[in-house]
Amino acid sequence: MTQTYDTIVIGAGVMGASLAFHFAERGLKVAVLERKVTASGATGHSSGLVRMHYDLAAESELTFASYKNYFNNWKERVGGDCGFMQTGFMQIAKREHEDKLRGNVANQQRIGINTSVISAADVKKLIPDFITDQFDFAAYEPDSGYADATLTTNSFLESAKHNGAKLIQNCEVTAIHTAGGKVIGVGTTQGDLASPIVVNAAGPWAKHVASLAGVDVPLETWTHDVAFLHRPPSLGKIPAVIDDTINCYFRPEGSALILAAGEDESLRGEAPDAEDQTPTPTFVEKLIDSLVRRIPKIEESGLHSIHVGRDGITPDQRAIYSASGLDGFYLACGLSGTGFKTSPAAGASLVELILDGVPKTVDITPFRFERFANGQLLEGEYGYGNIWK
Ligand SMILES: Cc1cc2nc3c(=O)[nH]c(=O)nc-3n(C[C@H](O)[C@H](O)[C@H](O)COP(=O)(O)OP(=O)(O)OC[C@H]3O[C@@H](n4cnc5c(N)ncnc54)[C@H](O)[C@@H]3O)c2cc1C
């Protein structure tokens, strides 16, 4: 007999897990279908930065709500652990972006985010190991840091299961069933399941999953190399940093390692299932050359390991949290290499949109699917340009 659910979530990455948590909290009978195992997609390779500096206010609002209501209050709000480490965060800006940096920080302060513009001299006082002569200003967020994306996913799912959700792993969705112009369920490698609501949270596979419902989502894949370096023993404390002057980001990884990656070397359009553990040939060399310009002590470091992750990316490099045009079929995809930190509030808001017709946690209507068809791509008020070159 076909099992029936109030809602089906396709994909058990952090986005699907957040959706499942919020659906189950509202008392819905939810099934999360995962073709492999939890966090086996983009989420399992996420760098986990939790920062609030964006050039699009809607993204800052999503991260702020995620930080305030979830990451900073995980045990009480969700239960379990998300591994949040409050290291502080710095956005180091190019000199020509000073006005934009100031504009974005002012917008973020209006949202309620604890952020300010600090001078290069202030950066040096905070982090004496940094060279600070290639920039004048940075934004500094003392509350931000990083979290563990796999832990976050699993604790969302544990809590959802506690509230009655069913997680079915090794279960690939192979068909989306419709009748009378509405979704009625899915076909999977473990049989058919019925539901009037199906959400596509299939990460880099979301374009294919949407096509099963006849919906064409403008998604390609984005493949990103991440290095783990041994922390030089003499290096003092460092925060999480996005450094636009050297096109890199980095952060501590526990007490022994530094996680670092570039912003301008990602491959586009690989097959979602393409082999994903070979970094681009110049990755490490270029990364180290860049990092030593900020932290000379990196010379004393050594490579620990590299991993390669893949996410789905949209033409404006912003997510889609939206109805799809097909009644009952929703999109939570295209998180564009930046959707971990926003997933708690994005999940809450999309569940509100689906069940109540209006998102209350954060207004996610800017992330509607129709923006692509209408040529209304998202752009920040004080835009820095695309995050990923
Ligand atoms: C290397 C890397 C570093 C990143 N760093 C950061 C960061 O520092 N901060 C930040 O905020 N964001 C970061 N991101 C982005 C963030 O991690 C992703 O946006 C987020 O994890 C995507 O989650 P997801 O649940 O949408 O997708 P995924 O984690 O990819 O989950 C999708 C799931 O769907 C499953 N699936 C696919 N097809 C089917 C099917 N047909 N049937 C059933 N299941 C299916 C897959 O197996 C997968 O488990 C990074 C991403 C990468 C790759």
The ligand as a Gaussian input file, in Angstrom:
#p B3LYP/6-31G(d) Opt

LIG

0 1
 C       32.952000      23.336000      -0.363000
 C       31.787000      24.154000       0.126000
 C       31.976000      25.133000       1.088000
 C       30.885000      25.879000       1.542000
 N       31.072000      26.803000       2.532000
 C       29.999000      27.457000       3.049000
 C       30.151000      28.339000       4.142000
 O       31.254000      28.558000       4.650000
 N       29.033000      28.937000       4.649000
 C       27.810000      28.749000       4.099000
 O       26.843000      29.348000       4.575000
 N       27.646000      27.931000       3.034000
 C       28.689000      27.267000       2.526000
 N       28.538000      26.406000       1.485000
 C       27.205000      26.245000       0.929000
 C       26.364000      25.310000       1.747000
 O       27.143000      24.313000       2.352000
 C       25.316000      24.691000       0.837000
 O       24.583000      25.749000       0.231000
 C       24.349000      23.813000       1.610000
 O       25.035000      22.841000       2.369000
 C       23.415000      23.127000       0.610000
 O       22.579000      22.288000       1.347000
 P       21.432000      21.523000       0.593000
 O       20.713000      20.745000       1.627000
 O       20.676000      22.478000      -0.261000
 O       22.182000      20.569000      -0.463000
 P       22.992000      19.210000      -0.228000
 O       23.757000      19.212000       1.022000
 O       23.716000      18.933000      -1.500000
 O       21.839000      18.145000      -0.036000
 C       21.051000      17.679000      -1.118000
 C       20.764000      16.217000      -0.836000
 O       19.819000      15.759000      -1.788000
 C       20.106000      14.414000      -2.067000
 N       19.468000      14.073000      -3.336000
 C       19.818000      14.521000      -4.570000
 N       19.000000      13.995000      -5.503000
 C       18.115000      13.216000      -4.844000
 C       17.031000      12.399000      -5.261000
 N       16.683000      12.288000      -6.553000
 N       16.336000      11.700000      -4.331000
 C       16.678000      11.802000      -3.000000
 N       17.706000      12.553000      -2.558000
 C       18.411000      13.257000      -3.473000
 C       21.630000      14.381000      -2.129000
 O       22.150000      13.087000      -1.951000
 C       22.004000      15.346000      -1.006000
 O       22.261000      14.673000       0.220000
 C       29.594000      25.653000       1.009000
 C       29.396000      24.665000       0.039000
 C       30.485000      23.911000      -0.408000
 C       30.254000      22.839000      -1.437000

